Amino acid sequence: MIELTLPDMTCGHCERTVTETVRRVDPQAQLRIDLPAHRVQIDSLQPAERFEQALAEEGYPKA
């Protein structure tokens, strides 16, 4: 389980972008988003660094 805090994830549009980005890295990934806490949990066999890099490129660097 990968847990990331993304301070710039603040709205529904952000949530959709994060979801789409995670799915591009791993289409089979399971994810849970806690928008008020700016947290995303990703269940995937891919390394955390791949998600961190893809999300940062989309404008959502981890805290």
N, C-alpha and C positions, 0 to 999 in steps of 0.2 A: 504494500500500500504506500503510495506516494501522497504526501500532503504538502500543499503549497499555499502560502498566503500571498495573495495578489492585491495589493492596496488599491490599484487602479481599476479593479473590477467593481463597478458601482451600480450597474443598471441591467435591465433585461437584454439590451443590445450587447453589452459586455459578456453576459452569460452565454449568449448564442455564439459569439466569436470564440470564447474560450472552449466551448463544447466542440465547435467545428475544428478548431486547431488541434485539440486532443484527438479527435477522430481521424484527422489526417496523419498523425503520428502512429496511431494504433486504432484501426476501425473496430476492433473487438474490445477496446478498453471500456471498463465500467467507471462512471464518474458520478460524484455527488458534489453539488455546489451549494455552499452556504453563503449566499450573497451578502447578508448583513455583516457577517464576520470576514468577508473577503477571502474565503477559504475554498479550495477545491481538493477533493480526495480522488485519486486516480488509482484504479486497480488494473495493473498491466504488467506484462513481463518485460516491457521496454525499460531501459534505464531512465531514471529521473532526469538526467541531463538532456535527453532528447526533448522531453516535454518543456523543460525550463527554457531551452534555446528557442523552440518554436513559439512559445508564449511570449518571450521577450521580443522576438521579431515582430509579433503582432501588437506590441505596445503594453504587454502585461508582465513586466519583470517581477520576480519574486521579491518579497521583503527580506 
